[in-house]
Amino acid sequence: MEDMYQASISLDGDPRKAFFAVYDGHGGSRASEYAAQFLHNYLLKHDFSEQPLNALKKAFAQLDSDWLNLANAHGYDDGTTAVSVLIVNETLYVANLGDSRAVLAASGRMIEMSHDHKPHREDEKQRIEALGGRIIHYGTWRVEGVLAVTRAIGDRKLKKYITCVPEIKQKKLQEGDDFLILATDGVWDVISSQNAVDIVTSAKSVQDAAAQLTDLAYRKGSTDNITSLVIDLRYYRQPSS
């Protein structure tokens, strides 16, 4: 199992702040385990309350640097995707690397809060080719014929092309923004974003919703690791007056 997750429902002791993340390792589970253990702790070292965007960027950079130091020392070739959400002052900051995905359930509608970093995505393809890399089809489109994502933590042998800089989206929570789904590609390979939102909004609890998503992905024949995390955003937004 190379998938990991982290849930800090009360970040730094503040019940109105939180951090959640899902990690999908490749080449082994060491990078995803490392990310799940340390990313949220790195975030605490920076001024995440006042400068959340800057704090997220610095935390991802520090995570990648420290992991690569360890990987180079031991010859580890692991990497991991990461999709995370920092909640501060009723605002979501979704930071993503790779093909795990964040989907917001807003009054039953789906809003994709991240976009997959795949080699066939034109802007990612151009970025890698500008660095001298190649996008090769080997079962699917891959960087240098090896890796099926273009952004990740780790992947020391492909680090020239595989950036650790996350794409970040932010959204102020408002009435109807009820749930956020974080899941690895083992879910999204077989379940659409809107179908996932339909399941989550009709479930009895966030725990039941996550279990339903995971079970459905398995029944629909997903051949990848499957991890689903569902966050109840109503806890982090002000009640309507």
C-alpha positions in Angstrom: 0.0 0.0 0.0 1.6 3.2 -1.2 -1.3 5.6 -0.4 -1.1 7.6 2.8 -3.1 10.4 4.4 -2.9 13.0 7.1 -5.7 14.8 9.0 -5.1 17.7 11.4 -8.6 18.8 12.3 -7.4 21.4 14.7 -4.1 22.8 13.3 -1.7 24.1 15.9 -4.4 23.8 18.5 -6.9 26.1 16.8 -10.2 24.4 16.0 -11.0 26.8 13.2 -7.8 25.9 11.3 -7.1 22.6 9.7 -4.9 20.7 7.3 -5.7 17.5 5.4 -3.8 15.7 2.7 -3.7 12.5 0.6 -0.4 11.1 -0.8 -0.1 8.5 -3.5 3.4 7.0 -3.6 5.1 5.5 -6.6 8.3 3.4 -6.7 7.6 2.4 -3.1 5.9 3.8 0.0 8.8 5.6 1.6 8.2 9.0 0.0 4.4 9.0 0.8 5.1 7.9 4.4 7.6 10.7 4.8 5.3 13.3 3.3 2.4 12.2 5.6 4.7 12.4 8.6 6.3 15.8 7.9 4.4 18.1 5.5 2.0 19.5 8.1 4.8 19.9 10.6 6.8 22.0 8.0 3.7 24.1 7.6 3.7 25.0 11.2 7.2 26.4 10.9 6.0 29.2 8.6 3.4 31.9 9.1 0.5 29.8 7.8 -2.2 32.0 9.5 -1.1 35.3 7.9 0.7 34.1 4.8 -1.0 30.7 3.9 0.1 30.7 0.2 3.7 31.4 1.0 3.7 28.9 3.9 2.4 26.1 1.6 5.0 26.8 -1.1 7.8 26.8 1.5 6.5 23.6 3.2 6.4 21.7 -0.1 9.9 22.9 -1.1 11.3 21.9 2.3 9.6 18.5 2.1 11.0 17.8 -1.3 14.5 19.0 -0.4 14.7 17.0 2.8 13.3 13.9 1.2 15.8 14.1 -1.7 18.7 14.4 0.8 17.5 11.2 2.4 16.8 9.5 -0.9 20.2 10.4 -2.3 21.9 9.1 0.8 20.1 5.8 0.7 19.5 5.3 -3.1 15.7 5.6 -2.8 13.9 6.4 -6.1 10.5 6.8 -4.6 8.2 9.7 -5.3 4.7 10.8 -4.2 1.8 12.9 -5.4 0.2 15.2 -2.9 -3.2 16.9 -2.7 -3.8 18.9 0.4 -6.1 21.6 1.8 -5.2 24.2 4.4 -8.2 25.9 6.0 -7.6 29.3 7.6 -10.1 32.1 8.3 -12.9 30.3 6.4 -10.8 30.0 3.3 -9.7 26.8 1.5 -6.1 26.7 0.1 -5.9 23.6 -2.0 -2.3 22.7 -3.0 -1.8 19.9 -5.5 1.1 17.9 -7.1 0.3 15.0 -9.4 -3.0 13.2 -10.2 -4.7 12.9 -6.9 -7.6 15.3 -6.9 -9.7 17.7 -4.7 -13.4 18.1 -5.4 -15.7 20.5 -3.6 -19.4 19.6 -3.0 -21.2 22.9 -3.2 -25.0 22.5 -2.8 -24.7 19.2 -4.7 -22.7 20.6 -7.5 -19.1 19.6 -8.1 -16.3 22.2 -8.3 -12.9 20.7 -9.1 -10.4 22.4 -6.8 -7.3 20.9 -8.5 -6.3 19.8 -12.0 -4.3 16.6 -12.6 -0.6 17.0 -13.6 -0.5 14.6 -16.5 2.2 14.5 -19.3 -0.5 15.0 -22.0 -1.6 18.3 -20.4 -0.3 20.8 -22.9 1.2 23.3 -20.5 3.0 20.6 -18.5 4.3 19.0 -21.7 5.7 22.3 -22.9 7.4 22.9 -19.5 9.1 19.6 -19.6 10.1 19.8 -23.2 11.6 23.2 -22.6 13.8 21.6 -20.0 15.0 19.0 -22.5 12.7 16.2 -21.4 10.6 13.9 -23.5 7.0 12.8 -23.2 6.8 9.2 -24.4 3.8 6.9 -24.7 4.4 3.6 -22.9 1.0 2.2 -21.9 0.1 5.8 -21.1 1.9 9.2 -21.6 5.0 9.3 -19.4 7.9 11.6 -18.6 11.0 10.0 -20.2 8.8 7.0 -20.7 8.8 6.4 -17.0 6.6 8.6 -14.8 2.9 9.2 -15.5 2.7 12.5 -13.6 4.6 15.7 -14.1 4.8 17.1 -10.6 5.6 15.2 -7.4 7.7 15.0 -4.3 10.9 13.1 -4.8 11.7 11.1 -8.0 15.4 12.0 -7.8 16.4 10.6 -11.1 13.8 12.7 -12.9 14.0 15.8 -10.7 15.2 18.0 -13.5 11.7 17.7 -15.0 9.5 16.8 -12.0 8.8 19.9 -10.1 7.7 20.1 -6.4 6.0 23.5 -6.9 2.3 22.9 -6.2 -0.6 24.6 -8.0 -2.7 26.3 -5.4 -6.4 27.3 -5.6 -8.2 29.3 -2.9 -11.9 29.8 -2.2 -13.7 31.6 0.6 -16.2 29.2 2.2 -19.8 30.2 1.7 -23.2 28.7 2.3 -23.6 25.4 0.5 -19.8 24.6 0.5 -20.4 21.5 2.6 -17.8 18.9 1.8 -14.4 18.5 0.2 -13.2 15.2 -1.3 -9.5 14.4 -1.4 -8.8 11.1 -3.2 -6.0 9.3 -5.1 -6.3 8.4 -8.8 -7.5 4.9 -7.9 -10.8 6.6 -7.2 -10.9 9.1 -10.1 -9.9 6.5 -12.7 -13.4 5.0 -12.4 -15.6 7.6 -10.6 -16.4 11.0 -12.1 -16.1 14.1 -9.9 -19.9 14.7 -10.1 -20.7 11.1 -9.2 -18.4 11.4 -6.2 -20.2 14.5 -5.1 -23.6 12.8 -5.5 -22.4 10.0 -3.2 -21.0 12.3 -0.6 -24.0 14.6 -0.3 -26.4 11.6 0.2 -24.3 9.7 2.7 -25.1 9.5 6.4 -21.7 10.8 7.5 -18.3 11.7 6.1 -17.0 8.4 7.2 -19.8 6.6 5.4 -19.2 8.8 2.3 -15.4 7.9 2.2 -16.2 4.2 2.6 -18.8 4.3 -0.2 -16.3 6.0 -2.6 -13.6 3.5 -1.8 -16.0 0.5 -2.1 -17.4 1.7 -5.4 -14.0 2.3 -6.9 -13.1 -1.2 -6.0 -16.3 -2.7 -7.4 -15.9 -0.7 -10.6 -12.5 -2.4 -11.1 -9.9 0.1 -10.1 -6.6 -1.5 -10.2 -4.7 1.2 -8.3 -4.4 1.9 -4.6 -7.6 3.6 -3.4 -7.8 6.3 -0.8 -10.7 8.7 -0.1 -10.9 11.4 2.5 -14.1 13.5 3.0 -14.0 16.7 5.0 -17.1 18.3 6.5 -16.5 22.0 5.7 -19.6 23.1 7.7 -17.5 22.9 10.8 -15.0 25.5 9.5 -17.4 28.1 8.1 -19.5 30.7 10.0 -23.2 29.8 10.3 -25.4 31.9 8.2 -27.2 34.7 10.0 
